[in-house]
Amino acid sequence: MDEFRGIYLTIITTNNIDKLELEQFLVIAERNIEAEGFVIDKQVLLEVLEASYDIERDNRNYYKKLDELLR
Protein backbone atom coordinates (compact mmCIF):
# COMPACT_ATOMS: atom_id res chain seq x y z
CA MET A 1 0.00 0.00 0.00
CA ASP A 2 1.26 3.43 -0.78
CA GLU A 3 0.61 6.47 1.34
CA PHE A 4 -1.14 9.10 -0.75
CA ARG A 5 -2.32 12.41 0.68
CA GLY A 6 -3.06 10.99 4.10
CA ILE A 7 -4.97 7.97 2.81
CA TYR A 8 -3.81 4.55 1.74
CA LEU A 9 -4.17 3.54 -1.87
CA THR A 10 -3.82 -0.08 -2.93
CA ILE A 11 -2.12 -0.48 -6.27
CA ILE A 12 -2.41 -3.85 -7.98
CA THR A 13 -1.66 -4.30 -11.65
CA THR A 14 -2.32 -6.89 -14.32
CA ASN A 15 -2.22 -6.95 -18.09
CA ASN A 16 -5.34 -9.12 -18.29
CA ILE A 17 -7.82 -7.50 -15.92
CA ASP A 18 -10.84 -8.77 -17.83
CA LYS A 19 -9.51 -12.31 -18.23
CA LEU A 20 -8.74 -13.30 -14.64
CA GLU A 21 -10.80 -16.02 -13.03
CA LEU A 22 -11.41 -16.06 -9.29
CA GLU A 23 -8.79 -18.75 -8.65
CA GLN A 24 -6.16 -16.81 -10.57
CA PHE A 25 -6.99 -13.59 -8.79
CA LEU A 26 -6.85 -15.32 -5.40
CA VAL A 27 -3.23 -16.29 -6.02
CA ILE A 28 -2.34 -12.75 -7.10
CA ALA A 29 -4.19 -11.22 -4.14
CA GLU A 30 -2.48 -13.52 -1.63
CA ARG A 31 0.94 -12.73 -3.06
CA ASN A 32 0.33 -8.97 -2.95
CA ILE A 33 -1.18 -9.04 0.52
CA GLU A 34 1.80 -11.00 1.84
CA ALA A 35 4.27 -8.68 0.09
CA GLU A 36 2.66 -5.73 1.85
CA GLY A 37 3.04 -7.41 5.24
CA PHE A 38 -0.63 -8.21 5.82
CA VAL A 39 -1.96 -11.52 7.07
CA ILE A 40 -5.49 -12.40 5.97
CA ASP A 41 -7.07 -15.81 6.34
CA LYS A 42 -7.38 -17.43 2.90
CA GLN A 43 -10.99 -18.47 3.57
CA VAL A 44 -11.99 -14.91 4.50
CA LEU A 45 -10.31 -13.57 1.36
CA LEU A 46 -12.03 -16.19 -0.78
CA GLU A 47 -15.45 -15.41 0.73
CA VAL A 48 -15.03 -11.68 0.09
CA LEU A 49 -13.99 -12.26 -3.51
CA GLU A 50 -16.75 -14.81 -4.14
CA ALA A 51 -19.37 -12.42 -2.76
CA SER A 52 -18.03 -9.70 -5.03
CA TYR A 53 -18.16 -12.01 -8.05
CA ASP A 54 -21.73 -13.09 -7.23
CA ILE A 55 -22.87 -9.44 -7.23
CA GLU A 56 -21.08 -8.34 -10.40
CA ARG A 57 -18.86 -10.48 -12.60
CA ASP A 58 -16.27 -7.79 -13.11
CA ASN A 59 -12.66 -8.33 -12.14
CA ARG A 60 -12.35 -4.68 -11.19
CA ASN A 61 -14.78 -5.51 -8.41
CA TYR A 62 -12.16 -7.90 -6.99
CA TYR A 63 -9.72 -5.03 -6.70
CA LYS A 64 -12.29 -2.79 -5.03
CA LYS A 65 -13.17 -5.47 -2.47
CA LEU A 66 -9.50 -6.22 -1.82
CA ASP A 67 -8.86 -2.53 -1.23
CA GLU A 68 -11.81 -2.36 1.20
CA LEU A 69 -10.61 -5.46 3.02
CA LEU A 70 -7.14 -3.96 3.60
CA ARG A 71 -8.38 -0.67 4.98
Secondary structure by P-SEA (a helix, b strand, c coil): ccccccbbbbbbbbcccccccaaaaaaaaaaaaaaacccccaaaaaaaaaaaaaacccaaaaaaaaaaaac
